[in-house]
């Protein structure tokens, strides 16, 4: 779950409870809670070098 740690580091404390929910050919999708929007969100992490 290195991607989740990288998301948390890049976004500061905005997101919490990140959970990997899917993998695809372009990247991974995480479910998390956005503290600024006060709602659950999906975050897609795309590997730009691979795409």
mmCIF entry with sequence, helices, sheets and N, C-alpha, C, O atoms, coordinates in Angstrom:
data_MODEL
# 
_entry.id   MODEL 
# 
_entity.id                         1 
_entity.type                       polymer 
_entity.pdbx_number_of_molecules   1 
# 
_entity_poly.entity_id                      1 
_entity_poly.type                           'polypeptide(L)' 
_entity_poly.nstd_linkage                   no 
_entity_poly.nstd_monomer                   no 
_entity_poly.pdbx_seq_one_letter_code       
;(UNK)(UNK)(UNK)(UNK)(UNK)(UNK)(UNK)(UNK)(UNK)(UNK)(UNK)(UNK)(UNK)(UNK)(UNK)(UNK)
(UNK)(UNK)(UNK)(UNK)(UNK)(UNK)(UNK)(UNK)(UNK)(UNK)(UNK)(UNK)(UNK)(UNK)(UNK)(UNK)
(UNK)(UNK)(UNK)(UNK)(UNK)(UNK)(UNK)(UNK)(UNK)(UNK)(UNK)(UNK)(UNK)(UNK)(UNK)(UNK)
(UNK)(UNK)(UNK)
;
_entity_poly.pdbx_seq_one_letter_code_can   XXXXXXXXXXXXXXXXXXXXXXXXXXXXXXXXXXXXXXXXXXXXXXXXXXX 
_entity_poly.pdbx_strand_id                 A 
# 
loop_
_entity_poly_seq.entity_id 
_entity_poly_seq.num 
_entity_poly_seq.mon_id 
_entity_poly_seq.hetero 
1 1  UNK n 
1 2  UNK n 
1 3  UNK n 
1 4  UNK n 
1 5  UNK n 
1 6  UNK n 
1 7  UNK n 
1 8  UNK n 
1 9  UNK n 
1 10 UNK n 
1 11 UNK n 
1 12 UNK n 
1 13 UNK n 
1 14 UNK n 
1 15 UNK n 
1 16 UNK n 
1 17 UNK n 
1 18 UNK n 
1 19 UNK n 
1 20 UNK n 
1 21 UNK n 
1 22 UNK n 
1 23 UNK n 
1 24 UNK n 
1 25 UNK n 
1 26 UNK n 
1 27 UNK n 
1 28 UNK n 
1 29 UNK n 
1 30 UNK n 
1 31 UNK n 
1 32 UNK n 
1 33 UNK n 
1 34 UNK n 
1 35 UNK n 
1 36 UNK n 
1 37 UNK n 
1 38 UNK n 
1 39 UNK n 
1 40 UNK n 
1 41 UNK n 
1 42 UNK n 
1 43 UNK n 
1 44 UNK n 
1 45 UNK n 
1 46 UNK n 
1 47 UNK n 
1 48 UNK n 
1 49 UNK n 
1 50 UNK n 
1 51 UNK n 
# 
_struct_asym.id          A 
_struct_asym.entity_id   1 
# 
_struct_conf.conf_type_id            HELX_P 
_struct_conf.id                      HELX_P1 
_struct_conf.pdbx_PDB_helix_id       AA1 
_struct_conf.beg_label_comp_id       UNK 
_struct_conf.beg_label_asym_id       A 
_struct_conf.beg_label_seq_id        2 
_struct_conf.pdbx_beg_PDB_ins_code   ? 
_struct_conf.end_label_comp_id       UNK 
_struct_conf.end_label_asym_id       A 
_struct_conf.end_label_seq_id        10 
_struct_conf.pdbx_end_PDB_ins_code   ? 
_struct_conf.beg_auth_comp_id        UNK 
_struct_conf.beg_auth_asym_id        A 
_struct_conf.beg_auth_seq_id         2 
_struct_conf.end_auth_comp_id        UNK 
_struct_conf.end_auth_asym_id        A 
_struct_conf.end_auth_seq_id         10 
_struct_conf.pdbx_PDB_helix_class    1 
_struct_conf.details                 ? 
_struct_conf.pdbx_PDB_helix_length   9 
# 
_struct_conf_type.id          HELX_P 
_struct_conf_type.criteria    ? 
_struct_conf_type.reference   ? 
# 
_struct_sheet.id               AA1 
_struct_sheet.type             ? 
_struct_sheet.number_strands   3 
_struct_sheet.details          ? 
# 
loop_
_struct_sheet_order.sheet_id 
_struct_sheet_order.range_id_1 
_struct_sheet_order.range_id_2 
_struct_sheet_order.offset 
_struct_sheet_order.sense 
AA1 1 2 ? anti-parallel 
AA1 2 3 ? anti-parallel 
# 
loop_
_struct_sheet_range.sheet_id 
_struct_sheet_range.id 
_struct_sheet_range.beg_label_comp_id 
_struct_sheet_range.beg_label_asym_id 
_struct_sheet_range.beg_label_seq_id 
_struct_sheet_range.pdbx_beg_PDB_ins_code 
_struct_sheet_range.end_label_comp_id 
_struct_sheet_range.end_label_asym_id 
_struct_sheet_range.end_label_seq_id 
_struct_sheet_range.pdbx_end_PDB_ins_code 
_struct_sheet_range.beg_auth_comp_id 
_struct_sheet_range.beg_auth_asym_id 
_struct_sheet_range.beg_auth_seq_id 
_struct_sheet_range.end_auth_comp_id 
_struct_sheet_range.end_auth_asym_id 
_struct_sheet_range.end_auth_seq_id 
AA1 1 UNK A 15 ? UNK A 23 ? UNK A 15 UNK A 23 
AA1 2 UNK A 27 ? UNK A 34 ? UNK A 27 UNK A 34 
AA1 3 UNK A 39 ? UNK A 46 ? UNK A 39 UNK A 46 
# 
loop_
_atom_site.group_PDB 
_atom_site.id 
_atom_site.type_symbol 
_atom_site.label_atom_id 
_atom_site.label_alt_id 
_atom_site.label_comp_id 
_atom_site.label_asym_id 
_atom_site.label_entity_id 
_atom_site.label_seq_id 
_atom_site.pdbx_PDB_ins_code 
_atom_site.Cartn_x 
_atom_site.Cartn_y 
_atom_site.Cartn_z 
_atom_site.occupancy 
_atom_site.B_iso_or_equiv 
_atom_site.pdbx_formal_charge 
_atom_site.auth_seq_id 
_atom_site.auth_comp_id 
_atom_site.auth_asym_id 
_atom_site.auth_atom_id 
_atom_site.pdbx_PDB_model_num 
ATOM 1   N N  . UNK A 1 1  ? 0.831   -1.186 0.000   1.00 0.00 ? 1  UNK A N  1 
ATOM 2   C CA . UNK A 1 1  ? 0.000   0.000  0.000   1.00 0.00 ? 1  UNK A CA 1 
ATOM 3   C C  . UNK A 1 1  ? 0.879   1.255  0.000   1.00 0.00 ? 1  UNK A C  1 
ATOM 4   O O  . UNK A 1 1  ? 0.556   2.244  0.658   1.00 0.00 ? 1  UNK A O  1 
ATOM 5   N N  . UNK A 1 2  ? 1.974   1.209  -0.731  1.00 0.00 ? 2  UNK A N  1 
ATOM 6   C CA . UNK A 1 2  ? 2.881   2.342  -0.827  1.00 0.00 ? 2  UNK A CA 1 
ATOM 7   C C  . UNK A 1 2  ? 2.203   3.528  -1.497  1.00 0.00 ? 2  UNK A C  1 
ATOM 8   O O  . UNK A 1 2  ? 2.485   4.672  -1.140  1.00 0.00 ? 2  UNK A O  1 
ATOM 9   N N  . UNK A 1 3  ? 1.311   3.284  -2.464  1.00 0.00 ? 3  UNK A N  1 
ATOM 10  C CA . UNK A 1 3  ? 0.590   4.371  -3.130  1.00 0.00 ? 3  UNK A CA 1 
ATOM 11  C C  . UNK A 1 3  ? -0.275  5.132  -2.137  1.00 0.00 ? 3  UNK A C  1 
ATOM 12  O O  . UNK A 1 3  ? -0.338  6.361  -2.184  1.00 0.00 ? 3  UNK A O  1 
ATOM 13  N N  . UNK A 1 4  ? -0.932  4.426  -1.253  1.00 0.00 ? 4  UNK A N  1 
ATOM 14  C CA . UNK A 1 4  ? -1.787  5.079  -0.258  1.00 0.00 ? 4  UNK A CA 1 
ATOM 15  C C  . UNK A 1 4  ? -0.952  5.982  0.637   1.00 0.00 ? 4  UNK A C  1 
ATOM 16  O O  . UNK A 1 4  ? -1.376  7.090  0.966   1.00 0.00 ? 4  UNK A O  1 
ATOM 17  N N  . UNK A 1 5  ? 0.216   5.529  1.029   1.00 0.00 ? 5  UNK A N  1 
ATOM 18  C CA . UNK A 1 5  ? 1.100   6.346  1.861   1.00 0.00 ? 5  UNK A CA 1 
ATOM 19  C C  . UNK A 1 5  ? 1.555   7.577  1.093   1.00 0.00 ? 5  UNK A C  1 
ATOM 20  O O  . UNK A 1 5  ? 1.656   8.661  1.668   1.00 0.00 ? 5  UNK A O  1 
ATOM 21  N N  . UNK A 1 6  ? 1.832   7.427  -0.200  1.00 0.00 ? 6  UNK A N  1 
ATOM 22  C CA . UNK A 1 6  ? 2.248   8.557  -1.022  1.00 0.00 ? 6  UNK A CA 1 
ATOM 23  C C  . UNK A 1 6  ? 1.116   9.570  -1.182  1.00 0.00 ? 6  UNK A C  1 
ATOM 24  O O  . UNK A 1 6  ? 1.360   10.776 -1.176  1.00 0.00 ? 6  UNK A O  1 
ATOM 25  N N  . UNK A 1 7  ? -0.119  9.087  -1.325  1.00 0.00 ? 7  UNK A N  1 
ATOM 26  C CA . UNK A 1 7  ? -1.277  9.987  -1.423  1.00 0.00 ? 7  UNK A CA 1 
ATOM 27  C C  . UNK A 1 7  ? -1.419  10.778 -0.134  1.00 0.00 ? 7  UNK A C  1 
ATOM 28  O O  . UNK A 1 7  ? -1.594  11.996 -0.159  1.00 0.00 ? 7  UNK A O  1 
ATOM 29  N N  . UNK A 1 8  ? -1.343  10.088 0.981   1.00 0.00 ? 8  UNK A N  1 
ATOM 30  C CA . UNK A 1 8  ? -1.488  10.734 2.284   1.00 0.00 ? 8  UNK A CA 1 
ATOM 31  C C  . UNK A 1 8  ? -0.402  11.798 2.468   1.00 0.00 ? 8  UNK A C  1 
ATOM 32  O O  . UNK A 1 8  ? -0.677  12.887 2.971   1.00 0.00 ? 8  UNK A O  1 
ATOM 33  N N  . UNK A 1 9  ? 0.817   11.485 2.064   1.00 0.00 ? 9  UNK A N  1 
ATOM 34  C CA . UNK A 1 9  ? 1.923   12.434 2.212   1.00 0.00 ? 9  UNK A CA 1 
ATOM 35  C C  . UNK A 1 9  ? 1.718   13.647 1.303   1.00 0.00 ? 9  UNK A C  1 
ATOM 36  O O  . UNK A 1 9  ? 1.923   14.784 1.729   1.00 0.00 ? 9  UNK A O  1 
ATOM 37  N N  . UNK A 1 10 ? 1.318   13.407 0.064   1.00 0.00 ? 10 UNK A N  1 
ATOM 38  C CA . UNK A 1 10 ? 1.138   14.501 -0.894  1.00 0.00 ? 10 UNK A CA 1 
ATOM 39  C C  . UNK A 1 10 ? -0.030  15.407 -0.528  1.00 0.00 ? 10 UNK A C  1 
ATOM 40  O O  . UNK A 1 10 ? 0.036   16.617 -0.745  1.00 0.00 ? 10 UNK A O  1 
ATOM 41  N N  . UNK A 1 11 ? -1.078  14.850 0.014   1.00 0.00 ? 11 UNK A N  1 
ATOM 42  C CA . UNK A 1 11 ? -2.281  15.627 0.322   1.00 0.00 ? 11 UNK A CA 1 
ATOM 43  C C  . UNK A 1 11 ? -2.319  16.116 1.757   1.00 0.00 ? 11 UNK A C  1 
ATOM 44  O O  . UNK A 1 11 ? -3.309  16.712 2.183   1.00 0.00 ? 11 UNK A O  1 
ATOM 45  N N  . UNK A 1 12 ? -1.275  15.877 2.493   1.00 0.00 ? 12 UNK A N  1 
ATOM 46  C CA . UNK A 1 12 ? -1.275  16.296 3.891   1.00 0.00 ? 12 UNK A CA 1 
ATOM 47  C C  . UNK A 1 12 ? -2.256  15.475 4.685   1.00 0.00 ? 12 UNK A C  1 
ATOM 48  O O  . UNK A 1 12 ? -2.268  14.249 4.581   1.00 0.00 ? 12 UNK A O  1 
ATOM 49  N N  . UNK A 1 13 ? -3.076  16.128 5.474   1.00 0.00 ? 13 UNK A N  1 
ATOM 50  C CA . UNK A 1 13 ? -4.036  15.399 6.299   1.00 0.00 ? 13 UNK A CA 1 
ATOM 51  C C  . UNK A 1 13 ? -5.448  15.489 5.725   1.00 0.00 ? 13 UNK A C  1 
ATOM 52  O O  . UNK A 1 13 ? -6.422  15.294 6.452   1.00 0.00 ? 13 UNK A O  1 
ATOM 53  N N  . UNK A 1 14 ? -5.567  15.780 4.436   1.00 0.00 ? 14 UNK A N  1 
ATOM 54  C CA . UNK A 1 14 ? -6.902  15.940 3.839   1.00 0.00 ? 14 UNK A CA 1 
ATOM 55  C C  . UNK A 1 14 ? -7.670  14.635 3.767   1.00 0.00 ? 14 UNK A C  1 
ATOM 56  O O  . UNK A 1 14 ? -8.876  14.620 4.011   1.00 0.00 ? 14 UNK A O  1 
ATOM 57  N N  . UNK A 1 15 ? -6.994  13.526 3.434   1.00 0.00 ? 15 UNK A N  1 
ATOM 58  C CA . UNK A 1 15 ? -7.668  12.241 3.257   1.00 0.00 ? 15 UNK A CA 1 
ATOM 59  C C  . UNK A 1 15 ? -7.361  11.300 4.413   1.00 0.00 ? 15 UNK A C  1 
ATOM 60  O O  . UNK A 1 15 ? -6.274  11.330 4.990   1.00 0.00 ? 15 UNK A O  1 
ATOM 61  N N  . UNK A 1 16 ? -8.341  10.466 4.737   1.00 0.00 ? 16 UNK A N  1 
ATOM 62  C CA . UNK A 1 16 ? -8.119  9.439  5.761   1.00 0.00 ? 16 UNK A CA 1 
ATOM 63  C C  . UNK A 1 16 ? -8.814  8.156  5.312   1.00 0.00 ? 16 UNK A C  1 
ATOM 64  O O  . UNK A 1 16 ? -9.599  8.159  4.364   1.00 0.00 ? 16 UNK A O  1 
ATOM 65  N N  . UNK A 1 17 ? -8.519  7.084  5.995   1.00 0.00 ? 17 UNK A N  1 
ATOM 66  C CA . UNK A 1 17 ? -9.165  5.785  5.762   1.00 0.00 ? 17 UNK A CA 1 
ATOM 67  C C  . UNK A 1 17 ? -9.028  5.303  4.320   1.00 0.00 ? 17 UNK A C  1 
ATOM 68  O O  . UNK A 1 17 ? -9.991  4.790  3.750   1.00 0.00 ? 17 UNK A O  1 
ATOM 69  N N  . UNK A 1 18 ? -7.844  5.460  3.721   1.00 0.00 ? 18 UNK A N  1 
ATOM 70  C CA . UNK A 1 18 ? -7.652  5.021  2.341   1.00 0.00 ? 18 UNK A CA 1 
ATOM 71  C C  . UNK A 1 18 ? -7.642  3.504  2.253   1.00 0.00 ? 18 UNK A C  1 
ATOM 72  O O  . UNK A 1 18 ? -7.000  2.820  3.051   1.00 0.00 ? 18 UNK A O  1 
ATOM 73  N N  . UNK A 1 19 ? -8.365  2.996  1.270   1.00 0.00 ? 19 UNK A N  1 
ATOM 74  C CA . UNK A 1 19 ? -8.491  1.547  1.068   1.00 0.00 ? 19 UNK A CA 1 
ATOM 75  C C  . UNK A 1 19 ? -8.458  1.274  -0.432  1.00 0.00 ? 19 UNK A C  1 
ATOM 76  O O  . UNK A 1 19 ? -9.219  1.877  -1.189  1.00 0.00 ? 19 UNK A O  1 
ATOM 77  N N  . UNK A 1 20 ? -7.591  0.379  -0.861  1.00 0.00 ? 20 UNK A N  1 
ATOM 78  C CA . UNK A 1 20 ? -7.508  -0.011 -2.262  1.00 0.00 ? 20 UNK A CA 1 
ATOM 79  C C  . UNK A 1 20 ? -8.783  -0.751 -2.648  1.00 0.00 ? 20 UNK A C  1 
ATOM 80  O O  . UNK A 1 20 ? -9.139  -1.749 -2.023  1.00 0.00 ? 20 UNK A O  1 
ATOM 81  N N  . UNK A 1 21 ? -9.475  -0.259 -3.685  1.00 0.00 ? 21 UNK A N  1 
ATOM 82  C CA . UNK A 1 21 ? -10.725 -0.915 -4.102  1.00 0.00 ? 21 UNK A CA 1 
ATOM 83  C C  . UNK A 1 21 ? -10.662 -1.439 -5.528  1.00 0.00 ? 21 UNK A C  1 
ATOM 84  O O  . UNK A 1 21 ? -11.568 -2.154 -5.956  1.00 0.00 ? 21 UNK A O  1 
ATOM 85  N N  . UNK A 1 22 ? -9.603  -1.097 -6.282  1.00 0.00 ? 22 UNK A N  1 
ATOM 86  C CA . UNK A 1 22 ? -9.523  -1.599 -7.640  1.00 0.00 ? 22 UNK A CA 1 
ATOM 87  C C  . UNK A 1 22 ? -8.173  -1.365 -8.277  1.00 0.00 ? 22 UNK A C  1 
ATOM 88  O O  . UNK A 1 22 ? -7.445  -0.441 -7.914  1.00 0.00 ? 22 UNK A O  1 
ATOM 89  N N  . UNK A 1 23 ? -7.850  -2.223 -9.238  1.00 0.00 ? 23 UNK A N  1 
ATOM 90  C CA . UNK A 1 23 ? -6.612  -2.096 -10.004 1.00 0.00 ? 23 UNK A CA 1 
ATOM 91  C C  . UNK A 1 23 ? -6.976  -2.184 -11.474 1.00 0.00 ? 23 UNK A C  1 
ATOM 92  O O  . UNK A 1 23 ? -7.824  -2.984 -11.868 1.00 0.00 ? 23 UNK A O  1 
ATOM 93  N N  . UNK A 1 24 ? -6.332  -1.358 -12.275 1.00 0.00 ? 24 UNK A N  1 
ATOM 94  C CA . UNK A 1 24 ? -6.593  -1.384 -13.705 1.00 0.00 ? 24 UNK A CA 1 
ATOM 95  C C  . UNK A 1 24 ? -5.303  -1.219 -14.485 1.00 0.00 ? 24 UNK A C  1 
ATOM 96  O O  . UNK A 1 24 ? -4.216  -1.167 -13.908 1.00 0.00 ? 24 UNK A O  1 
ATOM 97  N N  . UNK A 1 25 ? -5.429  -1.137 -15.785 1.00 0.00 ? 25 UNK A N  1 
ATOM 98  C CA . UNK A 1 25 ? -4.238  -1.047 -16.620 1.00 0.00 ? 25 UNK A CA 1 
ATOM 99  C C  . UNK A 1 25 ? -3.550  0.312  -16.498 1.00 0.00 ? 25 UNK A C  1 
ATOM 100 O O  . UNK A 1 25 ? -2.361  0.426  -16.795 1.00 0.00 ? 25 UNK A O  1 
ATOM 101 N N  . UNK A 1 26 ? -4.271  1.334  -16.070 1.00 0.00 ? 26 UNK A N  1 
ATOM 102 C CA . UNK A 1 26 ? -3.674  2.660  -15.933 1.00 0.00 ? 26 UNK A CA 1 
ATOM 103 C C  . UNK A 1 26 ? -3.306  3.025  -14.501 1.00 0.00 ? 26 UNK A C  1 
ATOM 104 O O  . UNK A 1 26 ? -2.578  3.996  -14.292 1.00 0.00 ? 26 UNK A O  1 
ATOM 105 N N  . UNK A 1 27 ? -3.781  2.287  -13.517 1.00 0.00 ? 27 UNK A N  1 
ATOM 106 C CA . UNK A 1 27 ? -3.447  2.621  -12.139 1.00 0.00 ? 27 UNK A CA 1 
ATOM 107 C C  . UNK A 1 27 ? -4.356  1.947  -11.135 1.00 0.00 ? 27 UNK A C  1 
ATOM 108 O O  . UNK A 1 27 ? -5.090  1.013  -11.459 1.00 0.00 ? 27 UNK A O  1 
ATOM 109 N N  . UNK A 1 28 ? -4.293  2.436  -9.914  1.00 0.00 ? 28 UNK A N  1 
ATOM 110 C CA . UNK A 1 28 ? -5.069  1.894  -8.807  1.00 0.00 ? 28 UNK A CA 1 
ATOM 111 C C  . UNK A 1 28 ? -6.125  2.905  -8.359  1.00 0.00 ? 28 UNK A C  1 
ATOM 112 O O  . UNK A 1 28 ? -5.949  4.113  -8.512  1.00 0.00 ? 28 UNK A O  1 
ATOM 113 N N  . UNK A 1 29 ? -7.223  2.390  -7.803  1.00 0.00 ? 29 UNK A N  1 
ATOM 114 C CA . UNK A 1 29 ? -8.296  3.248  -7.296  1.00 0.00 ? 29 UNK A CA 1 
ATOM 115 C C  . UNK A 1 29 ? -8.443  2.992  -5.799  1.00 0.00 ? 29 UNK A C  1 
ATOM 116 O O  . UNK A 1 29 ? -8.506  1.851  -5.343  1.00 0.00 ? 29 UNK A O  1 
ATOM 117 N N  . UNK A 1 30 ? -8.495  4.088  -5.056  1.00 0.00 ? 30 UNK A N  1 
ATOM 118 C CA . UNK A 1 30 ? -8.632  4.020  -3.608  1.00 0.00 ? 30 UNK A CA 1 
ATOM 119 C C  . UNK A 1 30 ? -9.922  4.699  -3.183  1.00 0.00 ? 30 UNK A C  1 
ATOM 120 O O  . UNK A 1 30 ? -10.354 5.676  -3.794  1.00 0.00 ? 30 UNK A O  1 
ATOM 121 N N  . UNK A 1 31 ? -10.532 4.172  -2.133  1.00 0.00 ? 31 UNK A N  1 
ATOM 122 C CA . UNK A 1 31 ? -11.668 4.817  -1.482  1.00 0.00 ? 31 UNK A CA 1 
ATOM 123 C C  . UNK A 1 31 ? -11.113 5.479  -0.237  1.00 0.00 ? 31 UNK A C  1 
ATOM 124 O O  . UNK A 1 31 ? -10.298 4.895  0.478   1.00 0.00 ? 31 UNK A O  1 
ATOM 125 N N  . UNK A 1 32 ? -11.555 6.693  0.019   1.00 0.00 ? 32 UNK A N  1 
ATOM 126 C CA . UNK A 1 32 ? -11.087 7.394  1.210   1.00 0.00 ? 32 UNK A CA 1 
ATOM 127 C C  . UNK A 1 32 ? -12.094 8.439  1.641   1.00 0.00 ? 32 UNK A C  1 
ATOM 128 O O  . UNK A 1 32 ? -13.122 8.643  0.995   1.00 0.00 ? 32 UNK A O  1 
ATOM 129 N N  . UNK A 1 33 ? -11.786 9.086  2.730   1.00 0.00 ? 33 UNK A N  1 
ATOM 130 C CA . UNK A 1 33 ? -12.650 10.141 3.249   1.00 0.00 ? 33 UNK A CA 1 
ATOM 131 C C  . UNK A 1 33 ? -11.933 11.471 3.097   1.00 0.00 ? 33 UNK A C  1 
ATOM 132 O O  . UNK A 1 33 ? -10.819 11.643 3.591   1.00 0.00 ? 33 UNK A O  1 
ATOM 133 N N  . UNK A 1 34 ? -12.580 12.420 2.405   1.00 0.00 ? 34 UNK A N  1 
ATOM 134 C CA . UNK A 1 34 ? -12.040 13.758 2.188   1.00 0.00 ? 34 UNK A CA 1 
ATOM 135 C C  . UNK A 1 34 ? -12.550 14.650 3.317   1.00 0.00 ? 34 UNK A C  1 
ATOM 136 O O  . UNK A 1 34 ? -13.743 14.945 3.391   1.00 0.00 ? 34 UNK A O  1 
ATOM 137 N N  . UNK A 1 35 ? -11.654 15.071 4.183   1.00 0.00 ? 35 UNK A N  1 
ATOM 138 C CA . UNK A 1 35 ? -12.046 15.863 5.346   1.00 0.00 ? 35 UNK A CA 1 
ATOM 139 C C  . UNK A 1 35 ? -12.512 17.267 4.968   1.00 0.00 ? 35 UNK A C  1 
ATOM 140 O O  . UNK A 1 35 ? -13.320 17.859 5.684   1.00 0.00 ? 35 UNK A O  1 
ATOM 141 N N  . UNK A 1 36 ? -12.010 17.812 3.845   1.00 0.00 ? 36 UNK A N  1 
ATOM 142 C CA . UNK A 1 36 ? -12.436 19.145 3.422   1.00 0.00 ? 36 UNK A CA 1 
ATOM 143 C C  . UNK A 1 36 ? -13.849 19.128 2.846   1.00 0.00 ? 36 UNK A C  1 
ATOM 144 O O  . UNK A 1 36 ? -14.630 20.047 3.091   1.00 0.00 ? 36 UNK A O  1 
ATOM 145 N N  . UNK A 1 37 ? -14.182 18.092 2.085   1.00 0.00 ? 37 UNK A N  1 
ATOM 146 C CA . UNK A 1 37 ? -15.517 17.969 1.501   1.00 0.00 ? 37 UNK A CA 1 
ATOM 147 C C  . UNK A 1 37 ? -16.495 17.278 2.442   1.00 0.00 ? 37 UNK A C  1 
ATOM 148 O O  . UNK A 1 37 ? -17.710 17.352 2.258   1.00 0.00 ? 37 UNK A O  1 
ATOM 149 N N  . UNK A 1 38 ? -15.948 16.607 3.450   1.00 0.00 ? 38 UNK A N  1 
ATOM 150 C CA . UNK A 1 38 ? -16.747 15.872 4.434   1.00 0.00 ? 38 UNK A CA 1 
ATOM 151 C C  . UNK A 1 38 ? -17.563 14.760 3.766   1.00 0.00 ? 38 UNK A C  1 
ATOM 152 O O  . UNK A 1 38 ? -18.743 14.576 4.063   1.00 0.00 ? 38 UNK A O  1 
ATOM 153 N N  . UNK A 1 39 ? -16.903 14.014 2.849   1.00 0.00 ? 39 UNK A N  1 
ATOM 154 C CA . UNK A 1 39 ? -17.587 12.904 2.190   1.00 0.00 ? 39 UNK A CA 1 
ATOM 155 C C  . UNK A 1 39 ? -16.576 11.877 1.698   1.00 0.00 ? 39 UNK A C  1 
ATOM 156 O O  . UNK A 1 39 ? -15.378 12.145 1.602   1.00 0.00 ? 39 UNK A O  1 
ATOM 157 N N  . UNK A 1 40 ? -17.105 10.680 1.388   1.00 0.00 ? 40 UNK A N  1 
ATOM 158 C CA . UNK A 1 40 ? -16.266 9.633  0.812   1.00 0.00 ? 40 UNK A CA 1 
ATOM 159 C C  . UNK A 1 40 ? -15.979 9.960  -0.652  1.00 0.00 ? 40 UNK A C  1 
ATOM 160 O O  . UNK A 1 40 ? -16.838 10.469 -1.371  1.00 0.00 ? 40 UNK A O  1 
ATOM 161 N N  . UNK A 1 41 ? -14.760 9.658  -1.074  1.00 0.00 ? 41 UNK A N  1 
ATOM 162 C CA . UNK A 1 41 ? -14.339 9.931  -2.445  1.00 0.00 ? 41 UNK A CA 1 
ATOM 163 C C  . UNK A 1 41 ? -13.583 8.730  -2.989  1.00 0.00 ? 41 UNK A C  1 
ATOM 164 O O  . UNK A 1 41 ? -13.125 7.866  -2.241  1.00 0.00 ? 41 UNK A O  1 
ATOM 165 N N  . UNK A 1 42 ? -13.464 8.699  -4.313  1.00 0.00 ? 42 UNK A N  1 
ATOM 166 C CA . UNK A 1 42 ? -12.614 7.723  -4.985  1.00 0.00 ? 42 UNK A CA 1 
ATOM 167 C C  . UNK A 1 42 ? -11.421 8.489  -5.548  1.00 0.00 ? 42 UNK A C  1 
ATOM 168 O O  . UNK A 1 42 ? -11.575 9.572  -6.112  1.00 0.00 ? 42 UNK A O  1 
ATOM 169 N N  . UNK A 1 43 ? -10.241 7.920  -5.389  1.00 0.00 ? 43 UNK A N  1 
ATOM 170 C CA . UNK A 1 43 ? -9.016  8.553  -5.861  1.00 0.00 ? 43 UNK A CA 1 
ATOM 171 C C  . UNK A 1 43 ? -8.314  7.577  -6.786  1.00 0.00 ? 43 UNK A C  1 
ATOM 172 O O  . UNK A 1 43 ? -7.955  6.470  -6.384  1.00 0.00 ? 43 UNK A O  1 
ATOM 173 N N  . UNK A 1 44 ? -8.121  7.996  -8.026  1.00 0.00 ? 44 UNK A N  1 
ATOM 174 C CA . UNK A 1 44 ? -7.421  7.139  -8.988  1.00 0.00 ? 44 UNK A CA 1 
ATOM 175 C C  . UNK A 1 44 ? -5.984  7.629  -9.102  1.00 0.00 ? 44 UNK A C  1 
ATOM 176 O O  . UNK A 1 44 ? -5.738  8.804  -9.371  1.00 0.00 ? 44 UNK A O  1 
ATOM 177 N N  . UNK A 1 45 ? -5.045  6.723  -8.897  1.00 0.00 ? 45 UNK A N  1 
ATOM 178 C CA . UNK A 1 45 ? -3.622  7.028  -8.986  1.00 0.00 ? 45 UNK A CA 1 
ATOM 179 C C  . UNK A 1 45 ? -3.105  6.417  -10.278 1.00 0.00 ? 45 UNK A C  1 
ATOM 180 O O  . UNK A 1 45 ? -3.073  5.196  -10.433 1.00 0.00 ? 45 UNK A O  1 
ATOM 181 N N  . UNK A 1 46 ? -2.697  7.284  -11.208 1.00 0.00 ? 46 UNK A N  1 
ATOM 182 C CA . UNK A 1 46 ? -2.237  6.849  -12.519 1.00 0.00 ? 46 UNK A CA 1 
ATOM 183 C C  . UNK A 1 46 ? -0.723  6.874  -12.576 1.00 0.00 ? 46 UNK A C  1 
ATOM 184 O O  . UNK A 1 46 ? -0.098  7.865  -12.197 1.00 0.00 ? 46 UNK A O  1 
ATOM 185 N N  . UNK A 1 47 ? -0.132  5.790  -13.047 1.00 0.00 ? 47 UNK A N  1 
ATOM 186 C CA . UNK A 1 47 ? 1.311   5.723  -13.242 1.00 0.00 ? 47 UNK A CA 1 
ATOM 187 C C  . UNK A 1 47 ? 1.605   6.352  -14.610 1.00 0.00 ? 47 UNK A C  1 
ATOM 188 O O  . UNK A 1 47 ? 1.401   5.706  -15.638 1.00 0.00 ? 47 UNK A O  1 
ATOM 189 N N  . UNK A 1 48 ? 2.071   7.581  -14.634 1.00 0.00 ? 48 UNK A N  1 
ATOM 190 C CA . UNK A 1 48 ? 2.288   8.305  -15.882 1.00 0.00 ? 48 UNK A CA 1 
ATOM 191 C C  . UNK A 1 48 ? 3.408   7.698  -16.726 1.00 0.00 ? 48 UNK A C  1 
ATOM 192 O O  . UNK A 1 48 ? 3.415   7.833  -17.950 1.00 0.00 ? 48 UNK A O  1 
ATOM 193 N N  . UNK A 1 49 ? 4.337   7.039  -16.075 1.00 0.00 ? 49 UNK A N  1 
ATOM 194 C CA . UNK A 1 49 ? 5.422   6.402  -16.824 1.00 0.00 ? 49 UNK A CA 1 
ATOM 195 C C  . UNK A 1 49 ? 4.945   5.170  -17.569 1.00 0.00 ? 49 UNK A C  1 
ATOM 196 O O  . UNK A 1 49 ? 5.484   4.844  -18.627 1.00 0.00 ? 49 UNK A O  1 
ATOM 197 N N  . UNK A 1 50 ? 3.955   4.485  -17.047 1.00 0.00 ? 50 UNK A N  1 
ATOM 198 C CA . UNK A 1 50 ? 3.440   3.261  -17.654 1.00 0.00 ? 50 UNK A CA 1 
ATOM 199 C C  . UNK A 1 50 ? 2.334   3.528  -18.678 1.00 0.00 ? 50 UNK A C  1 
ATOM 200 O O  . UNK A 1 50 ? 2.119   2.712  -19.575 1.00 0.00 ? 50 UNK A O  1 
ATOM 201 N N  . UNK A 1 51 ? 1.629   4.659  -18.558 1.00 0.00 ? 51 UNK A N  1 
ATOM 202 C CA . UNK A 1 51 ? 0.462   4.886  -19.422 1.00 0.00 ? 51 UNK A CA 1 
ATOM 203 C C  . UNK A 1 51 ? 0.802   5.478  -20.757 1.00 0.00 ? 51 UNK A C  1 
ATOM 204 O O  . UNK A 1 51 ? -0.089  5.716  -21.572 1.00 0.00 ? 51 UNK A O  1 
# 
